[in-house]
């Protein structure tokens, strides 16, 4: 593989960075809020699933109410 000198490498990196479509502030905010909401929903789901399974295991082992 041919070696590239540091100056050429920096030029290539700048050229590639110019091709990137960066998200707007609004898009970033909306995406962040959606991630937080989905994390909250997932936490609730796993909490409820854990409660159901622990109750079922307790009943199966005869230690449940």
HTML snippet that shows the backbone in 3Dmol.js (N, CA, C, O; Angstrom):
<script src="https://3Dmol.org/build/3Dmol-min.js"></script>
<div id="view" style="width:600px;height:400px;position:relative"></div>
<script>
const pdb = `
ATOM      1  N   UNK A   1       0.847  -1.164   0.000  1.00  0.00           N
ATOM      2  CA  UNK A   1       0.000   0.000   0.000  1.00  0.00           C
ATOM      3  C   UNK A   1       0.902   1.241   0.000  1.00  0.00           C
ATOM      4  O   UNK A   1       1.826   1.350   0.806  1.00  0.00           O
ATOM      5  N   UNK A   2       0.619   2.163  -0.911  1.00  0.00           N
ATOM      6  CA  UNK A   2       1.436   3.371  -1.039  1.00  0.00           C
ATOM      7  C   UNK A   2       1.207   4.280   0.159  1.00  0.00           C
ATOM      8  O   UNK A   2       0.087   4.432   0.646  1.00  0.00           O
ATOM      9  N   UNK A   3       2.300   4.878   0.619  1.00  0.00           N
ATOM     10  CA  UNK A   3       2.210   5.800   1.752  1.00  0.00           C
ATOM     11  C   UNK A   3       1.845   7.183   1.255  1.00  0.00           C
ATOM     12  O   UNK A   3       2.316   7.625   0.207  1.00  0.00           O
ATOM     13  N   UNK A   4       0.997   7.866   2.020  1.00  0.00           N
ATOM     14  CA  UNK A   4       0.586   9.227   1.696  1.00  0.00           C
ATOM     15  C   UNK A   4       1.240  10.162   2.691  1.00  0.00           C
ATOM     16  O   UNK A   4       1.276   9.896   3.892  1.00  0.00           O
ATOM     17  N   UNK A   5       1.757  11.266   2.166  1.00  0.00           N
ATOM     18  CA  UNK A   5       2.378  12.198   3.112  1.00  0.00           C
ATOM     19  C   UNK A   5       1.288  12.917   3.908  1.00  0.00           C
ATOM     20  O   UNK A   5       0.141  12.981   3.465  1.00  0.00           O
ATOM     21  N   UNK A   6       1.632  13.451   5.065  1.00  0.00           N
ATOM     22  CA  UNK A   6       0.631  14.062   5.947  1.00  0.00           C
ATOM     23  C   UNK A   6      -0.175  15.182   5.295  1.00  0.00           C
ATOM     24  O   UNK A   6      -1.369  15.306   5.569  1.00  0.00           O
ATOM     25  N   UNK A   7       0.433  15.992   4.450  1.00  0.00           N
ATOM     26  CA  UNK A   7      -0.265  17.095   3.799  1.00  0.00           C
ATOM     27  C   UNK A   7      -1.368  16.570   2.878  1.00  0.00           C
ATOM     28  O   UNK A   7      -2.489  17.077   2.894  1.00  0.00           O
ATOM     29  N   UNK A   8      -1.047  15.555   2.078  1.00  0.00           N
ATOM     30  CA  UNK A   8      -2.045  14.948   1.187  1.00  0.00           C
ATOM     31  C   UNK A   8      -3.164  14.301   1.999  1.00  0.00           C
ATOM     32  O   UNK A   8      -4.337  14.395   1.639  1.00  0.00           O
ATOM     33  N   UNK A   9      -2.794  13.649   3.092  1.00  0.00           N
ATOM     34  CA  UNK A   9      -3.791  12.999   3.933  1.00  0.00           C
ATOM     35  C   UNK A   9      -4.789  14.024   4.473  1.00  0.00           C
ATOM     36  O   UNK A   9      -5.996  13.786   4.443  1.00  0.00           O
ATOM     37  N   UNK A  10      -4.302  15.145   4.959  1.00  0.00           N
ATOM     38  CA  UNK A  10      -5.186  16.191   5.493  1.00  0.00           C
ATOM     39  C   UNK A  10      -6.086  16.732   4.390  1.00  0.00           C
ATOM     40  O   UNK A  10      -7.264  16.994   4.633  1.00  0.00           O
ATOM     41  N   UNK A  11      -5.556  16.904   3.190  1.00  0.00           N
ATOM     42  CA  UNK A  11      -6.377  17.366   2.072  1.00  0.00           C
ATOM     43  C   UNK A  11      -7.485  16.353   1.758  1.00  0.00           C
ATOM     44  O   UNK A  11      -8.629  16.735   1.508  1.00  0.00           O
ATOM     45  N   UNK A  12      -7.144  15.087   1.772  1.00  0.00           N
ATOM     46  CA  UNK A  12      -8.133  14.045   1.493  1.00  0.00           C
ATOM     47  C   UNK A  12      -9.212  14.003   2.577  1.00  0.00           C
ATOM     48  O   UNK A  12     -10.394  13.831   2.281  1.00  0.00           O
ATOM     49  N   UNK A  13      -8.795  14.159   3.821  1.00  0.00           N
ATOM     50  CA  UNK A  13      -9.761  14.155   4.919  1.00  0.00           C
ATOM     51  C   UNK A  13     -10.711  15.331   4.775  1.00  0.00           C
ATOM     52  O   UNK A  13     -11.923  15.161   4.908  1.00  0.00           O
ATOM     53  N   UNK A  14     -10.189  16.519   4.507  1.00  0.00           N
ATOM     54  CA  UNK A  14     -11.038  17.696   4.324  1.00  0.00           C
ATOM     55  C   UNK A  14     -12.014  17.498   3.160  1.00  0.00           C
ATOM     56  O   UNK A  14     -13.179  17.888   3.244  1.00  0.00           O
ATOM     57  N   UNK A  15     -11.532  16.895   2.088  1.00  0.00           N
ATOM     58  CA  UNK A  15     -12.381  16.639   0.929  1.00  0.00           C
ATOM     59  C   UNK A  15     -13.535  15.702   1.296  1.00  0.00           C
ATOM     60  O   UNK A  15     -14.671  15.922   0.876  1.00  0.00           O
ATOM     61  N   UNK A  16     -13.245  14.667   2.070  1.00  0.00           N
ATOM     62  CA  UNK A  16     -14.284  13.721   2.476  1.00  0.00           C
ATOM     63  C   UNK A  16     -15.256  14.356   3.467  1.00  0.00           C
ATOM     64  O   UNK A  16     -16.456  14.090   3.406  1.00  0.00           O
ATOM     65  N   UNK A  17     -14.758  15.186   4.374  1.00  0.00           N
ATOM     66  CA  UNK A  17     -15.624  15.834   5.360  1.00  0.00           C
ATOM     67  C   UNK A  17     -16.605  16.778   4.664  1.00  0.00           C
ATOM     68  O   UNK A  17     -17.738  16.929   5.121  1.00  0.00           O
ATOM     69  N   UNK A  18     -16.194  17.409   3.579  1.00  0.00           N
ATOM     70  CA  UNK A  18     -17.086  18.296   2.839  1.00  0.00           C
ATOM     71  C   UNK A  18     -18.260  17.532   2.214  1.00  0.00           C
ATOM     72  O   UNK A  18     -19.311  18.119   1.953  1.00  0.00           O
ATOM     73  N   UNK A  19     -18.086  16.228   1.972  1.00  0.00           N
ATOM     74  CA  UNK A  19     -19.139  15.423   1.360  1.00  0.00           C
ATOM     75  C   UNK A  19     -20.195  14.982   2.376  1.00  0.00           C
ATOM     76  O   UNK A  19     -21.277  14.536   1.993  1.00  0.00           O
ATOM     77  N   UNK A  20     -19.887  15.103   3.658  1.00  0.00           N
ATOM     78  CA  UNK A  20     -20.798  14.642   4.701  1.00  0.00           C
ATOM     79  C   UNK A  20     -21.990  15.584   4.800  1.00  0.00           C
ATOM     80  O   UNK A  20     -21.837  16.805   4.766  1.00  0.00           O
ATOM     81  N   UNK A  21     -23.183  15.000   4.924  1.00  0.00           N
ATOM     82  CA  UNK A  21     -24.383  15.786   5.156  1.00  0.00           C
ATOM     83  C   UNK A  21     -24.618  15.816   6.657  1.00  0.00           C
ATOM     84  O   UNK A  21     -25.043  14.822   7.246  1.00  0.00           O
ATOM     85  N   UNK A  22     -24.339  16.960   7.276  1.00  0.00           N
ATOM     86  CA  UNK A  22     -24.457  17.085   8.715  1.00  0.00           C
ATOM     87  C   UNK A  22     -25.895  17.399   9.084  1.00  0.00           C
ATOM     88  O   UNK A  22     -26.563  18.147   8.370  1.00  0.00           O
ATOM     89  N   UNK A  23     -26.388  16.841  10.190  1.00  0.00           N
ATOM     90  CA  UNK A  23     -27.767  17.118  10.596  1.00  0.00           C
ATOM     91  C   UNK A  23     -27.900  18.547  11.126  1.00  0.00           C
ATOM     92  O   UNK A  23     -26.951  19.125  11.656  1.00  0.00           O
ATOM     93  N   UNK A  24     -29.101  19.096  10.967  1.00  0.00           N
ATOM     94  CA  UNK A  24     -29.353  20.429  11.498  1.00  0.00           C
ATOM     95  C   UNK A  24     -29.542  20.315  13.011  1.00  0.00           C
ATOM     96  O   UNK A  24     -29.656  19.215  13.552  1.00  0.00           O
ATOM     97  N   UNK A  25     -29.574  21.441  13.669  1.00  0.00           N
ATOM     98  CA  UNK A  25     -29.793  21.442  15.107  1.00  0.00           C
ATOM     99  C   UNK A  25     -31.144  20.860  15.459  1.00  0.00           C
ATOM    100  O   UNK A  25     -31.286  20.147  16.452  1.00  0.00           O
ATOM    101  N   UNK A  26     -32.147  21.171  14.632  1.00  0.00           N
ATOM    102  CA  UNK A  26     -33.509  20.656  14.859  1.00  0.00           C
ATOM    103  C   UNK A  26     -33.540  19.142  14.713  1.00  0.00           C
ATOM    104  O   UNK A  26     -34.153  18.454  15.530  1.00  0.00           O
ATOM    105  N   UNK A  27     -32.883  18.614  13.679  1.00  0.00           N
ATOM    106  CA  UNK A  27     -32.837  17.164  13.483  1.00  0.00           C
ATOM    107  C   UNK A  27     -32.130  16.478  14.658  1.00  0.00           C
ATOM    108  O   UNK A  27     -32.557  15.416  15.112  1.00  0.00           O
ATOM    109  N   UNK A  28     -31.066  17.083  15.136  1.00  0.00           N
ATOM    110  CA  UNK A  28     -30.335  16.526  16.271  1.00  0.00           C
ATOM    111  C   UNK A  28     -31.209  16.509  17.520  1.00  0.00           C
ATOM    112  O   UNK A  28     -31.215  15.527  18.261  1.00  0.00           O
ATOM    113  N   UNK A  29     -31.945  17.589  17.755  1.00  0.00           N
ATOM    114  CA  UNK A  29     -32.822  17.676  18.915  1.00  0.00           C
ATOM    115  C   UNK A  29     -33.931  16.627  18.844  1.00  0.00           C
ATOM    116  O   UNK A  29     -34.203  15.940  19.830  1.00  0.00           O
ATOM    117  N   UNK A  30     -34.569  16.503  17.681  1.00  0.00           N
ATOM    118  CA  UNK A  30     -35.648  15.527  17.513  1.00  0.00           C
ATOM    119  C   UNK A  30     -35.121  14.108  17.724  1.00  0.00           C
ATOM    120  O   UNK A  30     -35.763  13.302  18.397  1.00  0.00           O
ATOM    121  N   UNK A  31     -33.972  13.804  17.160  1.00  0.00           N
ATOM    122  CA  UNK A  31     -33.387  12.473  17.309  1.00  0.00           C
ATOM    123  C   UNK A  31     -33.040  12.196  18.773  1.00  0.00           C
ATOM    124  O   UNK A  31     -33.267  11.092  19.267  1.00  0.00           O
ATOM    125  N   UNK A  32     -32.496  13.186  19.458  1.00  0.00           N
ATOM    126  CA  UNK A  32     -32.147  13.023  20.867  1.00  0.00           C
ATOM    127  C   UNK A  32     -33.385  12.743  21.707  1.00  0.00           C
ATOM    128  O   UNK A  32     -33.376  11.854  22.558  1.00  0.00           O
ATOM    129  N   UNK A  33     -34.450  13.503  21.466  1.00  0.00           N
ATOM    130  CA  UNK A  33     -35.701  13.296  22.213  1.00  0.00           C
ATOM    131  C   UNK A  33     -36.256  11.903  21.926  1.00  0.00           C
ATOM    132  O   UNK A  33     -36.727  11.232  22.845  1.00  0.00           O
ATOM    133  N   UNK A  34     -36.212  11.461  20.689  1.00  0.00           N
ATOM    134  CA  UNK A  34     -36.717  10.136  20.342  1.00  0.00           C
ATOM    135  C   UNK A  34     -35.907   9.035  21.043  1.00  0.00           C
ATOM    136  O   UNK A  34     -36.478   8.045  21.500  1.00  0.00           O
ATOM    137  N   UNK A  35     -34.607   9.200  21.129  1.00  0.00           N
ATOM    138  CA  UNK A  35     -33.770   8.207  21.814  1.00  0.00           C
ATOM    139  C   UNK A  35     -34.129   8.143  23.296  1.00  0.00           C
ATOM    140  O   UNK A  35     -34.225   7.057  23.868  1.00  0.00           O
ATOM    141  N   UNK A  36     -34.328   9.304  23.914  1.00  0.00           N
ATOM    142  CA  UNK A  36     -34.700   9.329  25.330  1.00  0.00           C
ATOM    143  C   UNK A  36     -36.050   8.667  25.548  1.00  0.00           C
ATOM    144  O   UNK A  36     -36.217   7.895  26.492  1.00  0.00           O
ATOM    145  N   UNK A  37     -37.017   8.961  24.683  1.00  0.00           N
ATOM    146  CA  UNK A  37     -38.347   8.350  24.800  1.00  0.00           C
ATOM    147  C   UNK A  37     -38.261   6.837  24.632  1.00  0.00           C
ATOM    148  O   UNK A  37     -38.858   6.092  25.409  1.00  0.00           O
ATOM    149  N   UNK A  38     -37.525   6.380  23.622  1.00  0.00           N
ATOM    150  CA  UNK A  38     -37.415   4.939  23.392  1.00  0.00           C
ATOM    151  C   UNK A  38     -36.683   4.246  24.537  1.00  0.00           C
ATOM    152  O   UNK A  38     -37.028   3.116  24.883  1.00  0.00           O
ATOM    153  N   UNK A  39     -35.693   4.886  25.128  1.00  0.00           N
ATOM    154  CA  UNK A  39     -35.002   4.302  26.283  1.00  0.00           C
ATOM    155  C   UNK A  39     -35.962   4.177  27.458  1.00  0.00           C
ATOM    156  O   UNK A  39     -35.930   3.179  28.179  1.00  0.00           O
ATOM    157  N   UNK A  40     -36.820   5.180  27.661  1.00  0.00           N
ATOM    158  CA  UNK A  40     -37.810   5.142  28.729  1.00  0.00           C
ATOM    159  C   UNK A  40     -38.818   4.019  28.493  1.00  0.00           C
ATOM    160  O   UNK A  40     -39.152   3.276  29.416  1.00  0.00           O
ATOM    161  N   UNK A  41     -39.300   3.899  27.261  1.00  0.00           N
ATOM    162  CA  UNK A  41     -40.255   2.839  26.913  1.00  0.00           C
ATOM    163  C   UNK A  41     -39.616   1.463  27.121  1.00  0.00           C
ATOM    164  O   UNK A  41     -40.250   0.556  27.661  1.00  0.00           O
ATOM    165  N   UNK A  42     -38.365   1.311  26.691  1.00  0.00           N
ATOM    166  CA  UNK A  42     -37.678   0.029  26.865  1.00  0.00           C
ATOM    167  C   UNK A  42     -37.495  -0.283  28.348  1.00  0.00           C
ATOM    168  O   UNK A  42     -37.654  -1.434  28.756  1.00  0.00           O
ATOM    169  N   UNK A  43     -37.164   0.720  29.158  1.00  0.00           N
ATOM    170  CA  UNK A  43     -36.992   0.507  30.594  1.00  0.00           C
ATOM    171  C   UNK A  43     -38.304   0.046  31.225  1.00  0.00           C
ATOM    172  O   UNK A  43     -38.306  -0.871  32.046  1.00  0.00           O
ATOM    173  N   UNK A  44     -39.406   0.665  30.851  1.00  0.00           N
ATOM    174  CA  UNK A  44     -40.711   0.262  31.383  1.00  0.00           C
ATOM    175  C   UNK A  44     -41.045  -1.163  30.953  1.00  0.00           C
ATOM    176  O   UNK A  44     -41.501  -1.967  31.767  1.00  0.00           O
ATOM    177  N   UNK A  45     -40.821  -1.478  29.676  1.00  0.00           N
ATOM    178  CA  UNK A  45     -41.097  -2.821  29.172  1.00  0.00           C
ATOM    179  C   UNK A  45     -40.310  -3.867  29.947  1.00  0.00           C
ATOM    180  O   UNK A  45     -40.882  -4.861  30.396  1.00  0.00           O
ATOM    181  N   UNK A  46     -39.001  -3.657  30.112  1.00  0.00           N
ATOM    182  CA  UNK A  46     -38.182  -4.651  30.807  1.00  0.00           C
ATOM    183  C   UNK A  46     -38.517  -4.727  32.291  1.00  0.00           C
ATOM    184  O   UNK A  46     -38.423  -5.802  32.883  1.00  0.00           O
ATOM    185  N   UNK A  47     -38.902  -3.622  32.899  1.00  0.00           N
ATOM    186  CA  UNK A  47     -39.338  -3.646  34.287  1.00  0.00           C
ATOM    187  C   UNK A  47     -40.589  -4.518  34.420  1.00  0.00           C
ATOM    188  O   UNK A  47     -40.663  -5.374  35.302  1.00  0.00           O
ATOM    189  N   UNK A  48     -41.571  -4.298  33.541  1.00  0.00           N
ATOM    190  CA  UNK A  48     -42.810  -5.079  33.598  1.00  0.00           C
ATOM    191  C   UNK A  48     -42.556  -6.554  33.283  1.00  0.00           C
ATOM    192  O   UNK A  48     -43.122  -7.436  33.928  1.00  0.00           O
ATOM    193  N   UNK A  49     -41.711  -6.816  32.300  1.00  0.00           N
ATOM    194  CA  UNK A  49     -41.383  -8.206  31.962  1.00  0.00           C
ATOM    195  C   UNK A  49     -40.705  -8.888  33.145  1.00  0.00           C
ATOM    196  O   UNK A  49     -40.991 -10.050  33.434  1.00  0.00           O
ATOM    197  N   UNK A  50     -39.823  -8.191  33.823  1.00  0.00           N
ATOM    198  CA  UNK A  50     -39.149  -8.748  34.989  1.00  0.00           C
ATOM    199  C   UNK A  50     -40.145  -9.056  36.098  1.00  0.00           C
ATOM    200  O   UNK A  50     -40.057 -10.103  36.739  1.00  0.00           O
ATOM    201  N   UNK A  51     -41.087  -8.154  36.328  1.00  0.00           N
ATOM    202  CA  UNK A  51     -42.099  -8.378  37.365  1.00  0.00           C
ATOM    203  C   UNK A  51     -42.959  -9.600  37.025  1.00  0.00           C
ATOM    204  O   UNK A  51     -43.255 -10.415  37.898  1.00  0.00           O
ATOM    205  N   UNK A  52     -43.357  -9.723  35.757  1.00  0.00           N
ATOM    206  CA  UNK A  52     -44.192 -10.858  35.341  1.00  0.00           C
ATOM    207  C   UNK A  52     -43.423 -12.162  35.525  1.00  0.00           C
ATOM    208  O   UNK A  52     -43.943 -13.114  36.106  1.00  0.00           O
ATOM    209  N   UNK A  53     -42.177 -12.208  35.030  1.00  0.00           N
ATOM    210  CA  UNK A  53     -41.402 -13.439  35.131  1.00  0.00           C
ATOM    211  C   UNK A  53     -41.077 -13.785  36.580  1.00  0.00           C
ATOM    212  O   UNK A  53     -41.106 -14.960  36.946  1.00  0.00           O
ATOM    213  N   UNK A  54     -40.775 -12.808  37.399  1.00  0.00           N
ATOM    214  CA  UNK A  54     -40.474 -13.117  38.800  1.00  0.00           C
ATOM    215  C   UNK A  54     -41.719 -13.637  39.510  1.00  0.00           C
ATOM    216  O   UNK A  54     -41.627 -14.527  40.355  1.00  0.00           O
ATOM    217  N   UNK A  55     -42.885 -13.085  39.169  1.00  0.00           N
ATOM    218  CA  UNK A  55     -44.129 -13.593  39.751  1.00  0.00           C
ATOM    219  C   UNK A  55     -44.392 -15.027  39.296  1.00  0.00           C
ATOM    220  O   UNK A  55     -44.750 -15.882  40.106  1.00  0.00           O
ATOM    221  N   UNK A  56     -44.216 -15.286  38.014  1.00  0.00           N
ATOM    222  CA  UNK A  56     -44.439 -16.645  37.497  1.00  0.00           C
ATOM    223  C   UNK A  56     -43.469 -17.652  38.116  1.00  0.00           C
ATOM    224  O   UNK A  56     -43.869 -18.765  38.455  1.00  0.00           O
ATOM    225  N   UNK A  57     -42.223 -17.278  38.263  1.00  0.00           N
ATOM    226  CA  UNK A  57     -41.240 -18.177  38.863  1.00  0.00           C
ATOM    227  C   UNK A  57     -41.587 -18.394  40.340  1.00  0.00           C
ATOM    228  O   UNK A  57     -41.474 -19.506  40.855  1.00  0.00           O
ATOM    229  N   UNK A  58     -42.008 -17.325  41.009  1.00  0.00           N
ATOM    230  CA  UNK A  58     -42.405 -17.474  42.408  1.00  0.00           C
ATOM    231  C   UNK A  58     -43.578 -18.406  42.571  1.00  0.00           C
ATOM    232  O   UNK A  58     -43.599 -19.226  43.489  1.00  0.00           O
ATOM    233  N   UNK A  59     -44.561 -18.292  41.688  1.00  0.00           N
ATOM    234  CA  UNK A  59     -45.718 -19.186  41.730  1.00  0.00           C
ATOM    235  C   UNK A  59     -45.285 -20.632  41.437  1.00  0.00           C
ATOM    236  O   UNK A  59     -45.714 -21.566  42.115  1.00  0.00           O
ATOM    237  N   UNK A  60     -44.436 -20.801  40.426  1.00  0.00           N
ATOM    238  CA  UNK A  60     -43.977 -22.140  40.041  1.00  0.00           C
ATOM    239  C   UNK A  60     -43.189 -22.808  41.175  1.00  0.00           C
ATOM    240  O   UNK A  60     -43.261 -24.025  41.344  1.00  0.00           O
ATOM    241  N   UNK A  61     -42.454 -22.031  41.936  1.00  0.00           N
ATOM    242  CA  UNK A  61     -41.644 -22.604  43.014  1.00  0.00           C
ATOM    243  C   UNK A  61     -42.413 -22.639  44.336  1.00  0.00           C
ATOM    244  O   UNK A  61     -41.910 -23.135  45.344  1.00  0.00           O
ATOM    245  N   UNK A  62     -43.618 -22.114  44.319  1.00  0.00           N
ATOM    246  CA  UNK A  62     -44.439 -22.146  45.510  1.00  0.00           C
ATOM    247  C   UNK A  62     -44.074 -21.120  46.553  1.00  0.00           C
ATOM    248  O   UNK A  62     -44.432 -21.268  47.722  1.00  0.00           O
ATOM    249  N   UNK A  63     -43.356 -20.065  46.143  1.00  0.00           N
ATOM    250  CA  UNK A  63     -42.969 -19.039  47.107  1.00  0.00           C
ATOM    251  C   UNK A  63     -43.703 -17.722  46.836  1.00  0.00           C
ATOM    252  O   UNK A  63     -43.433 -16.708  47.479  1.00  0.00           O
ATOM    253  N   UNK A  64     -44.618 -17.752  45.893  1.00  0.00           N
ATOM    254  CA  UNK A  64     -45.382 -16.549  45.568  1.00  0.00           C
ATOM    255  C   UNK A  64     -46.588 -16.408  46.471  1.00  0.00           C
ATOM    256  O   UNK A  64     -46.957 -17.338  47.188  1.00  0.00           O
ATOM    257  N   UNK A  65     -47.193 -15.244  46.429  1.00  0.00           N
ATOM    258  CA  UNK A  65     -48.390 -14.992  47.247  1.00  0.00           C
ATOM    259  C   UNK A  65     -49.609 -15.611  46.641  1.00  0.00           C
ATOM    260  O   UNK A  65     -50.701 -15.496  47.197  1.00  0.00           O
TER     261      UNK A  65
END
`;
const viewer = $3Dmol.createViewer("view");
viewer.addModel(pdb, "pdb");
viewer.setStyle({}, {cartoon: {color: "spectrum"}});
viewer.zoomTo();
viewer.render();
</script>
